[in-house]
Amino acid sequence: MFAALARLFVLRPLLSLAVLGIPVIVLIAVGLITIWAVKFFVFIVLPIVLVVWVLRRLFSSPSNP
């Protein structure tokens, strides 16, 4: 089966590019989106949450734990 598949890809290189290339492109896109999301979370969301937490801690009333 693998020999027949390899022969098919050798005979039709565009088909092999379509079969093997699209998943690689999807993996690259998912990786880039993941990196962007992690950077967004670390550099934008976490500092905002930290500032809000510190301000609420500083300005909260002592009777309200």
Residue pairs with C-beta under 8 A, 6 or more apart in sequence:
8 15
8 16
9 15
9 16
9 19
9 20
10 16
